[in-house]
């Protein structure tokens, strides 16, 4: 029983990590869709002009570890919400 609980706990952390990473507001990720839909229409030209730079920003943030400063608080908030129901 302990092994099953440990496996599900690790799977939960992995899924929470993927969800938090996907919420980053960088153009190829879903967080960018949320942010860009909330911006006024006058910024559309600027948004679409620099949307291609998002891949480079994403790769740089992954390789330097900058993304963890944003994803860690999101992951902890998700974890606390999930742990309430466990």
BAMARBA-520952 format. One record per residue (C-alpha): residue number from 1; residue in one letter; chain; x negated, y, z negated. Coordinates in steps of 0.25 Angstrom, whole numbers, plus 5000, padded with zeros to 4 digits. Each point is the difference from the previous one (the first is absolute). Layout:
N
<r pos="NUM" code="a" unit="A" east="X" north="Y" up="Z"/>
...
REM end
This chain:
86
<r pos="1" code="x" unit="A" east="5000" north="5000" up="5000"/>
<r pos="2" code="x" unit="A" east="4988" north="5009" up="4997"/>
<r pos="3" code="x" unit="A" east="4995" north="4999" up="5014"/>
<r pos="4" code="x" unit="A" east="5013" north="5003" up="5007"/>
<r pos="5" code="x" unit="A" east="5001" north="5013" up="4991"/>
<r pos="6" code="x" unit="A" east="4986" north="5004" up="5003"/>
<r pos="7" code="x" unit="A" east="5002" north="4998" up="5015"/>
<r pos="8" code="x" unit="A" east="5013" north="5008" up="5000"/>
<r pos="9" code="x" unit="A" east="4993" north="5011" up="4992"/>
<r pos="10" code="x" unit="A" east="4989" north="5001" up="5010"/>
<r pos="11" code="x" unit="A" east="5010" north="5000" up="5012"/>
<r pos="12" code="x" unit="A" east="5008" north="5011" up="4993"/>
<r pos="13" code="x" unit="A" east="4987" north="5008" up="4999"/>
<r pos="14" code="x" unit="A" east="4997" north="4998" up="5015"/>
<r pos="15" code="x" unit="A" east="5013" north="5004" up="5004"/>
<r pos="16" code="x" unit="A" east="5001" north="5012" up="4991"/>
<r pos="17" code="x" unit="A" east="4986" north="5004" up="5006"/>
<r pos="18" code="x" unit="A" east="5005" north="4999" up="5014"/>
<r pos="19" code="x" unit="A" east="5012" north="5008" up="4997"/>
<r pos="20" code="x" unit="A" east="4992" north="5011" up="4994"/>
<r pos="21" code="x" unit="A" east="4990" north="5000" up="5011"/>
<r pos="22" code="x" unit="A" east="5011" north="5001" up="5010"/>
<r pos="23" code="x" unit="A" east="5005" north="5013" up="4993"/>
<r pos="24" code="x" unit="A" east="4988" north="5008" up="5003"/>
<r pos="25" code="x" unit="A" east="5003" north="5012" up="5008"/>
<r pos="26" code="x" unit="A" east="4991" north="4997" up="5012"/>
<r pos="27" code="x" unit="A" east="5006" north="4999" up="5014"/>
<r pos="28" code="x" unit="A" east="4999" north="4985" up="5003"/>
<r pos="29" code="x" unit="A" east="5007" north="4997" up="4987"/>
<r pos="30" code="x" unit="A" east="5014" north="5001" up="4995"/>
<r pos="31" code="x" unit="A" east="4997" north="5011" up="4990"/>
<r pos="32" code="x" unit="A" east="4997" north="5009" up="5012"/>
<r pos="33" code="x" unit="A" east="5014" north="4997" up="5006"/>
<r pos="34" code="x" unit="A" east="5006" north="5005" up="4986"/>
<r pos="35" code="x" unit="A" east="4992" north="5012" up="4999"/>
<r pos="36" code="x" unit="A" east="5002" north="5004" up="5015"/>
<r pos="37" code="x" unit="A" east="5015" north="4999" up="4999"/>
<r pos="38" code="x" unit="A" east="5000" north="5009" up="4988"/>
<r pos="39" code="x" unit="A" east="4992" north="5011" up="5007"/>
<r pos="40" code="x" unit="A" east="5006" north="5012" up="5007"/>
<r pos="41" code="x" unit="A" east="5002" north="4999" up="5016"/>
<r pos="42" code="x" unit="A" east="4990" north="5011" up="5002"/>
<r pos="43" code="x" unit="A" east="4989" north="4991" up="4996"/>
<r pos="44" code="x" unit="A" east="5003" north="4989" up="5010"/>
<r pos="45" code="x" unit="A" east="4990" north="5005" up="5010"/>
<r pos="46" code="x" unit="A" east="4989" north="5000" up="4990"/>
<r pos="47" code="x" unit="A" east="5004" north="4986" up="4995"/>
<r pos="48" code="x" unit="A" east="5000" north="4994" up="5013"/>
<r pos="49" code="x" unit="A" east="4987" north="5007" up="5004"/>
<r pos="50" code="x" unit="A" east="4992" north="4994" up="4989"/>
<r pos="51" code="x" unit="A" east="5007" north="4987" up="4998"/>
<r pos="52" code="x" unit="A" east="4989" north="4992" up="5007"/>
<r pos="53" code="x" unit="A" east="4990" north="5005" up="4990"/>
<r pos="54" code="x" unit="A" east="5008" north="4991" up="4990"/>
<r pos="55" code="x" unit="A" east="4993" north="4987" up="5004"/>
<r pos="56" code="x" unit="A" east="4986" north="5006" up="4997"/>
<r pos="57" code="x" unit="A" east="5005" north="5006" up="4987"/>
<r pos="58" code="x" unit="A" east="5005" north="4986" up="4996"/>
<r pos="59" code="x" unit="A" east="4988" north="4993" up="5003"/>
<r pos="60" code="x" unit="A" east="4991" north="5010" up="4993"/>
<r pos="61" code="x" unit="A" east="5009" north="5000" up="4988"/>
<r pos="62" code="x" unit="A" east="4999" north="4984" up="5000"/>
<r pos="63" code="x" unit="A" east="4985" north="4999" up="5001"/>
<r pos="64" code="x" unit="A" east="4997" north="5011" up="4990"/>
<r pos="65" code="x" unit="A" east="5011" north="4995" up="4990"/>
<r pos="66" code="x" unit="A" east="5007" north="5014" up="4999"/>
<r pos="67" code="x" unit="A" east="5013" north="4993" up="5002"/>
<r pos="68" code="x" unit="A" east="5000" north="4993" up="4987"/>
<r pos="69" code="x" unit="A" east="5001" north="5014" up="4993"/>
<r pos="70" code="x" unit="A" east="5014" north="5001" up="5006"/>
<r pos="71" code="x" unit="A" east="5004" north="4986" up="5000"/>
<r pos="72" code="x" unit="A" east="4997" north="4996" up="4985"/>
<r pos="73" code="x" unit="A" east="5010" north="5009" up="4994"/>
<r pos="74" code="x" unit="A" east="5011" north="4996" up="5010"/>
<r pos="75" code="x" unit="A" east="4996" north="4985" up="4997"/>
<r pos="76" code="x" unit="A" east="5001" north="5002" up="4985"/>
<r pos="77" code="x" unit="A" east="5013" north="5007" up="5001"/>
<r pos="78" code="x" unit="A" east="5005" north="4988" up="5008"/>
<r pos="79" code="x" unit="A" east="4995" north="4990" up="4991"/>
<r pos="80" code="x" unit="A" east="5006" north="5007" up="4988"/>
<r pos="81" code="x" unit="A" east="5014" north="5000" up="5007"/>
<r pos="82" code="x" unit="A" east="4998" north="4985" up="5004"/>
<r pos="83" code="x" unit="A" east="4995" north="4996" up="4986"/>
<r pos="84" code="x" unit="A" east="5013" north="5006" up="4994"/>
<r pos="85" code="x" unit="A" east="5008" north="4989" up="5007"/>
<r pos="86" code="x" unit="A" east="4991" north="4989" up="4997"/>
REM end
